[in-house]
Amino acid sequence: MKILVLGGGGREHALVWKLAQSARAGKVYCAPGNAGIAEEAECVAVDLKSLDSMVALANQLQPDLTVVGPELPLMLGVVDEFTRRGWRTFGPTRAAAQLETSKSFAKEFLARHRIPTAHYAICNSSEDVRDALAHFHTPIVVKADGLAAGKGVVIAKTKDEAATAANDMLTGRMLGEAGSRVVLEEFLQGDELSFLVVSDGERVAPLVAAQDHKRAGDGDTGPNTGGMGAYTTKTIIDDQMRDWLVAHIARPVVAGMKEEGAEYKGVLYCGLMMTARGPMVLEFNCRFGDPETQPILMRLESDLVEAMEASIDGRTSDGDFKWSNDAAACVVMASGGYPGAFESGKKMTGLNDAAKVEGVKVFHAGTSRRNSDFLTAGGRVLGVTARAADLQTAIDRAYEACAKISFEDAHYRKDIAARALKR
């Protein structure tokens, strides 16, 4: 079968790599892809900000399965449009994707369906912000309502700081259209957990849980990013907690969306905080996480094409996935300055040496190619991912591979999974 993956980051490289392993995969295309993906699939040009461009590409390729990587095509309704034209597409409709594309929709949905989440207020103006702040203790989380590429969250230490961040969002100075409405939230203490399930609109099948590292610097310091690394182990949560999350969060979300006329098919990413009060929803993504997908798919031992087709056909079951008991970890190598201003076009060396480290796969996120040279072409450049029988070995392998790769101003965290290793 012909498979088309939309996107061009580390998540999409991992998807292409895993989909290509299916006995049913024939030709795999990625649009627009990147220099690393081009080693494993045919990269084709597309404008992911244009529904017409994506439709024209699918018209040309006639894929048997399309997999949507990033969030913007979902917001544009690519799944609705492709499905209407008879192209089998893995992902939620535009209406279902509101769980990610609108923070205020997600919070109100959670409240309607009594799914645990932080206390919140939705603000459309600076007056709303001023009134709402009276009901919060510091620190306060300020979130842009719309899509902000992982950069629409500020954790404010004071109410003045929260008001400034909220007003910067509302005026468009900070994030443009994405901040035209803001959500204030109570700050939750605990460990973050990424819990993903695949749904067919009714049933859900859980993936293994993972933990992301959002802050740019070691010790969870510095600004929020799209993610600087992630890990997954057999013991990150036990079977009892997994079943609780399915029963009290994932299934109620899917049932609630169906009840509200927006059937949810595809992958649902539940960003959770494991608090003293129990697990609470921080956010939803309506697609695979990045960088969690890289270590999660390293542990997947069953056919990803089969699981995606089951979702489309309405036959997802709890037994869809088979997993390795190994641990896996991903360390993101980023451009100096990320998530702020950074320079691209830096030549990379050592990629072949890194790939020779046992258990390692280097996923490309923001890369391009000039002749035989790989160059940096984004904030997050590589996701150096390793699998091993235990977490310590997986981490050691990932960092051994990172040490073999160099490019000017390369930056990566040195403490991925450090808290888990201490425990």
VENDACOR-V823310 format. One record per residue. D_LAST is the distance of its C-alpha to the last C-alpha in Angstrom with 1 decimal. Layout:
{{D_LAST} {D_LAST}}
//
This chain:
{{44.9} {44.7} {41.4} {41.1} {37.8} {38.3} {36.2} {35.4} {31.8} {28.6} {28.2} {31.8} {31.4} {28.7} {30.9} {33.9} {32.1} {31.0} {34.2} {36.3} {34.7} {36.4} {39.6} {41.2} {40.6} {43.7} {44.0} {41.0} {41.8} {39.6} {41.1} {40.9} {38.1} {37.3} {38.0} {35.2} {35.9} {39.6} {38.7} {37.8} {39.9} {43.1} {42.4} {45.0} {45.8} {45.2} {44.9} {41.9} {43.3} {46.5} {46.8} {50.2} {48.7} {46.2} {48.9} {51.3} {48.7} {48.0} {51.8} {52.2} {49.4} {49.7} {46.1} {45.3} {41.8} {40.6} {36.9} {36.2} {33.3} {33.5} {34.2} {37.6} {39.6} {38.3} {39.5} {42.9} {43.2} {43.1} {42.0} {44.9} {47.4} {46.4} {46.3} {49.7} {51.0} {49.8} {46.9} {43.9} {41.0} {37.3} {36.1} {36.9} {40.3} {40.9} {40.9} {37.7} {36.0} {36.7} {33.2} {32.1} {35.3} {35.8} {33.0} {35.6} {36.5} {32.9} {32.4} {35.7} {35.0} {31.8} {33.8} {36.6} {34.5} {32.3} {29.0} {26.3} {26.1} {26.3} {29.6} {31.8} {35.3} {37.3} {39.5} {42.6} {43.9} {43.2} {44.9} {42.4} {39.5} {41.2} {41.7} {38.2} {36.4} {37.9} {35.6} {32.3} {30.0} {28.4} {26.5} {28.2} {27.5} {30.6} {31.0} {34.0} {35.4} {36.1} {34.6} {33.4} {31.5} {28.1} {29.7} {31.0} {28.2} {28.4} {26.1} {28.8} {28.1} {31.7} {34.2} {36.6} {34.0} {33.4} {37.2} {37.8} {35.2} {36.6} {40.2} {39.5} {38.2} {41.2} {43.8} {42.5} {42.0} {38.3} {37.9} {41.4} {42.0} {38.2} {38.3} {41.5} {39.6} {36.3} {33.7} {32.2} {29.0} {27.0} {23.7} {20.8} {17.4} {14.2} {12.3} {15.0} {15.5} {18.4} {20.1} {23.4} {26.2} {29.6} {32.5} {36.2} {37.2} {36.6} {33.9} {30.4} {28.2} {24.5} {22.9} {19.3} {17.0} {15.6} {14.2} {16.6} {16.6} {19.9} {20.5} {22.5} {20.8} {17.7} {15.5} {17.0} {20.4} {23.8} {25.6} {24.4} {25.1} {25.5} {22.0} {20.8} {18.4} {16.4} {14.3} {14.4} {12.9} {14.2} {11.2} {10.7} {13.0} {14.9} {18.7} {19.5} {17.9} {19.5} {22.8} {22.5} {22.1} {25.1} {27.2} {26.6} {26.2} {27.3} {30.3} {31.6} {31.5} {33.5} {35.8} {36.4} {37.3} {39.7} {41.2} {41.8} {43.6} {41.0} {39.7} {36.3} {36.1} {33.6} {29.9} {28.4} {25.2} {23.6} {21.5} {19.5} {17.6} {15.4} {16.8} {17.3} {20.6} {19.3} {19.2} {21.9} {23.6} {23.6} {25.9} {27.3} {28.2} {31.0} {30.1} {27.2} {24.6} {24.6} {22.4} {20.5} {23.5} {23.2} {20.0} {20.8} {24.3} {23.1} {21.7} {24.9} {27.2} {30.0} {32.8} {32.0} {35.8} {36.2} {33.4} {35.1} {38.5} {37.4} {36.3} {39.6} {41.6} {40.0} {38.6} {34.8} {33.2} {29.7} {30.2} {30.8} {27.7} {26.5} {23.1} {21.7} {18.6} {17.6} {15.1} {16.8} {16.3} {19.1} {19.7} {22.7} {25.4} {27.5} {30.8} {30.9} {31.5} {29.8} {29.5} {32.7} {35.7} {35.3} {37.7} {38.0} {40.0} {37.9} {38.4} {35.3} {35.2} {33.0} {32.3} {33.8} {31.9} {28.5} {29.5} {30.1} {26.5} {25.4} {23.7} {24.4} {26.4} {27.4} {28.2} {30.8} {30.6} {33.2} {35.5} {39.2} {41.5} {44.6} {46.3} {43.8} {41.4} {38.3} {38.0} {35.6} {36.7} {34.1} {31.3} {28.5} {30.0} {27.8} {24.6} {23.5} {21.7} {20.4} {19.6} {18.4} {17.3} {13.6} {11.6} {11.8} {15.5} {16.1} {14.9} {16.9} {19.9} {19.9} {20.0} {22.5} {24.6} {24.3} {25.6} {28.7} {29.6} {31.5} {33.5} {34.7} {32.3} {29.4} {26.2} {22.7} {19.2} {17.4} {13.9} {13.6} {10.1} {8.8} {6.4} {5.2} {5.4} {3.8} {0.0}}
//
